[in-house]
Amino acid sequence: MKKNCYRKLVVIIFLVLLICPSMLSQNFAKNWVFGDFGLEFQADTVIIRHDYAPHESRGMGIISDENGNLLCYTNGLNIWNREHKIMPNGQNILSSTYSSKWQESIIIPKPKSKSEFYVFTVDAYNGQSGAGLYYSIVDLNLDNGLGDVTVKAKKLLNQTTNRLTAVFHNNQQDVWIITNQHNTNSYYAYLLSESGLTETPVISSVGKTTTTVPFDGQLKASPDGSKVACSYGSSFFGPGEGFGLFDFDNSTGKLSNPLLLNMPLTYYGCSALEFSPDAKKLFVCQIPNDLYQFDISSGEYNKIIDSGILFYYPSLNAIGQMQLAPDGKIYITKGGGQQSGTVYLGVIENPNESGFDCIAKEQGLYLDGGSSFVAQTPNFIQNYFF
């Protein structure tokens, strides 16, 4: 009897140790910010917030602490503290910027530090010399705990697209920050560790050449850290190609085994994409409205293509971007269409389920005065949602 009780106790302790880090890591992504509204994920409730500082709408970076309290956020141009005031030295982060609304940012906690955060921003190439990947450093020990920018807009890479994602190293502490370079098939992975940022990237030249186009794609790492997906976008409504799916070695930062997966309508490109929480499904939007689900668990080209199902075609608005959330759902911003649709975010309720069982709702979350029109989803370390 005592032996059985001991075994049960060991199992319980193991499960607690396994689950708690995952639950705590989700707290870092509990607060979201868009163009004119924010979200706060609390238990089974999503709270709509309107207290964020007025800002130009772009792909936002935002971070909370281990308890889910807001720390800071950025649109790549300015950095605000938790009181919604621009930090000292946090204004005009980029010296010049392309006017595209697709610009992406992400805020990464420095491993084993509770005070330092790295702010990464890509200024998508459109002929301007300032285009590229930049980073800044925020120290929350400064300005009475509200934070100060100690390193501002240091350039890492020239001529990037808007695509930017992040995923944990295999050690579950260090972080890979991944982007790709305009008009190449090269992906650059930079490692952030407790020693700081390694500015020499791991470069993988795989798959199709990526460019910066008006309807640009997204770059996403899977929540389990094993895959990277890139949608290729298109110039307005064509021509365009499908999306790339790669194996990712989170020990070395290398992408390999590229699969170029074409969509049913060869004339239209792909924009938004996102993985399911269990990393077995991939959701891909073919511009402007068709949303497909692919089962990628086999890793085999023919099986992935054959699994594709058109399960969602919104009637009010085109699809903007997608992002997985702490509640296990995927949230969808909107493009052009009827104003009645943009007062909601679209929602995929059960993204781990197959086909129509995943349940997509065009009017999934009412924004209480906010608008999802051409809003960009915030960006996070993808493992937060595994």
N, C-alpha and C positions, 0 to 999 in steps of 0.2 A: 504493500500500500504506500509506504513512504517513498519507495523508488518511483512509483507512478506519479505521485504528487510532485516529486522533484523534477521528473521529466516534463510535466505540464508547466511547472514554474519556469524551467529553462526555455520552453517554447514561447511562453508569454513574454518573457524578458526579451527574447530574440525578436519577436514581432514588434514590441514597443520600440526597440532600438532601430528596427527597419523602417517603421512607419513614421516615427516622430521627426527625423530629419526631413522627410518628404513634406510633412505637414508644416514644419517651420519654414522650409524653403518657399512654400507657396505664399507665406505671409509677405515675402519680399515683393510679390506681385499683386498685393491686395488692392492697391490704389491704381487707377488708370486715369489718363487725361487725354482728351481729344481736342477738337477745335474750340467749342464753346460749352463743354460740359465735362464732367468726370464721372467715374464709377468707383464705388467702394464695395468690395465683396465681403459680406458679413454673414457667416453661417449659411442659411438658406435664402438670404436676401441680398439683392443688389440695390445699393443706395445711389441715387442720382445726385451729383454734387454740381453746384454752380459757383463755388467760391475760388476757383482757380484764377490766376492773373490773366487779364486779356493778353492774347498772343496771336501771332500769325500761325495759322493752322498748318502743321507739318507732321511728319512721323515723329512721335514723341518718345523720349526716354524718361522713365520715372522709376523711383525705387522707394521702398518702405523698409522699416527695420524688421527684426525677427518676430516682433509682436504685431506687425501690420500697420504701424504708425508711419505716416508720410514723412519722408526725409527731404527729397528734392526732386525737381523735374526740369526738363529742357526741351526746346524745340530745335536745338542745334544752333540757334542764334543767340539765345540768352539762357541763363541757368537761374532758377528760382529756388528759394529755400522753403521750408515747411509752412512759413507764414505768408507765402505767395509774394515775396519781395525778391527782386533781383539781388543775387549775392554780390559782395564786393569783388570786383574784377570779373564779374559774370555776365557783362554786357558785350554785345558784338563779338561773340565767340569766333565766328568766321569773318575774315576781313572782306570777303566777297562771296556771293552766293548766287547760284542760278535760281530763277524765280519759281522753278517747279515745286509743286506741293508734295512731291513724292519723296522728298528728302527724309532720310531715316536717322534716328539717334537711338542710343542705348546706354544705360548707366549700369556699370558692373562694380560690385563691391570688391575691393582688393582683398585677396585671400588672407585670412587670419588677422584682418584689421576691421575694427568697428567704426573707424573714423574716416578712412580714405576711400574714395570712389572715383573710378575712371569713367569719363563721359566721352563716348565715341560718336562721331557724326560723319556721314558721307555727304559731300556736296556733288551731286551727280553731274557728270561731264556733259557740257553742251557748247564746247569750244572755248570755255573760259580757263585761264591759266590757274585759277584758284581751286579748280575741281580736285577732289580727292578725299582720302580718309584722314580725319583729324582726331586727336584726343586731348582732353583737358583733365586736370585732377582737382577734386574737391576734398577739402579737409574739414570735417564737421566738428573738430575740436576748436576751430577758430570762430570768431564773431559770436562769442557767448553760446556756442553750440549750434548755431544756425548755419555755419559753413562759409568758407571762403575759397575762391578759385586760386590755387597755388601754381598750377601750370596751365597755360591758356593756349589752346589751338595749336598744338604741335603737329605738324604734318607727317604722316606715315607713308602715304602712297598717293601717286598722281592718277588722275583721270579714272575714277571709279564710276560704277553705276550707282543707283540708289540702294542696291541690295545689301543688307547687313543682318547678320544673325550671330548668336552666341550659344555655346554649349560647354558643359563641364569637361575637363580632362578626365581621363580614366581614373585618376586619383580622387575624383569628386571634390576637389578643392580649387585647383587651378582652372582657368577658363580660357577657351579658344574663342577669339573674335574673328569672324569670317566675312569677307567681302569678295567681290570680283571686279576685275578691271575692264573698263570700257573697250569694246572692239577687240577683245581677246577671249580665249577660253581658260584664262588663268584665275584660279581662286587663291586668295591670300589668307592664311590663318596665323594670327598673332596670339601668343600665349601670355596671359597675365597670371603671375604667381605672387607669393608673398614677398619675393625679391623685387617685384615691379614688372613692367612690361618689357618683353623681349621684342625689340624693334626689328629684328631680322625675321621675316615671315617664313612659314612653310608654304611653298608654292606648288600647286597642283594644276597642271595644264591638261584638262580633260573635258570632253563633251563639246557642246556647241559654243560658238562665239556669242558673247553677250554684248548688248549695246544699250544706250539710253534712249528710250522712245517715250512718246507722250503717255501711252498706256503701258507703263512699265510693269515688270513682274515682281515677285517676292522671292526671297531666299530664306529657307527655313531649315534648321536642324531638327531632327526628330527628338521627341522628349526622352528617349532612351539613349540618345547620343550615337546611334549606329548609322544613320542616314542623313543626307543633305539633299534637299530638293530645290530646284530653281525653275520658275516659270519664265518664259522668254518674252512675254509682252508682244505688242505690235504697234505699228504706227497708225493711230486712230483705229479704224476697223479692219485693218489688213494691210499687207499680208503678214502672217505671223506663223510661228511654229508652236510646238507643244511645250513640253516641260522635260527637264533632265532630272534623273534620280541617280544618286551616287552612294556608294558605301563610304562611310567616314570612320577612319581609325582615330579614336579619341585619345590614343596614346601618342601618336606621331603628328596628328593634324593633317594627314594626307587624305584626299578624296581619290576614289578609284572606281573601277567597274562602271563607267557611265552607261546609262540607258536613256536614249532619246525616245520619249513616248509621244507619239502623235495623237491628236484629238480627232474626233469624227469629222468635223468641218475643217478642212485643211487650210481654208483661207483666213480663219480668225486665230489670233494668238491667244495666249493664256495670261491671266493677270494674277488674281489672288490665289494663294494656296495655303494649306495647313494640314498638319498631321493630327491624327486622333491621339488621345492620351496614352493608349497602349502601343502607339507607334506602328500599328498594323494596317491602318487605313490612311489614304492621302486624299484630301479634298482639293479639287482643282477647278477654277472658274475659267471657262472659255468665253472670251469677250464677245458680247457684253453681259450675257445673262445666264448661260448654261452652267450649272454646277454639277460636277461629276464626283463620284466616289470610286476610288480604286483600292483594291486589296493588294497591298505590296508585301505581304508576309512571306510569299514564296521566293521573292527576289528574282523571279524568272520573267523575262520580257513578255512572252506570249500569255502567260497566266495573268499578269498584271493588266495587259491590254484587254483580255477577254473578261476580266472582272469589272471593267468600267461600266457604270450605270448613271444615266442622267436622272437624278432624283429630285432636282429642284430647279424650277424656272420661275423666278419672281415676275409678277404681273405689273408692279408699280414702278420699280426702280432697277437700274443696272447694279451689279455687284461691285463694291469697291475693294476693300482688303478684308482679310480674315485673321483672327488671333484666338488661340486657345486660352482659356481662363482658369483661375483657381477652382471654380465650381465644376470643372470638367466639360463645360460647354464651349462651343466656338461662336464668337461674335463677329458679325458681318456689317461693315459700313456700306454706304450706298453711293451710286453714281447718279447720272441724270435720270429724269422721270418725273413722277407725280410728287408734289410737295407732301401729300398725305403719307407717303411712304418713308420720307426722310425724318420724321419725328420718332422713328423707331430704329433700333438696331435689329438686323436679322440675327437669328439664333439657330444653331444646330444643337438640338437638345441632348442627343445620345450618340456622340460621334464614334464610339466604339462599336456600335451596332452596324449590321450590314444593310445596305440598300435603304429602302424607305423606312425601316425600323429606326433609323437614326433621327428622324423627325426634324425637318427644317421648317422654320416659321419666318415668313417675310416680315411680319410685324411682331417680332419676338420680345422686344424690351422697349417700353415707352420711355422717352427721354425727358419728359416733363419740362418742355421748353427748349431742349437742346436739339441739334440737327446733326444727322449722320451724313449729310450731303458732302461728298468729296472729302470726308474726314478720314484721317489715317489712323489705323490701330497703333497703340503703343507697342514697344519692342522690349522683350525680356530674354533672359537666359532660358532656353526652351525646356531644360530639365526641371524647372520649377513645377511643371504640369504633368510629370510622368506619374 
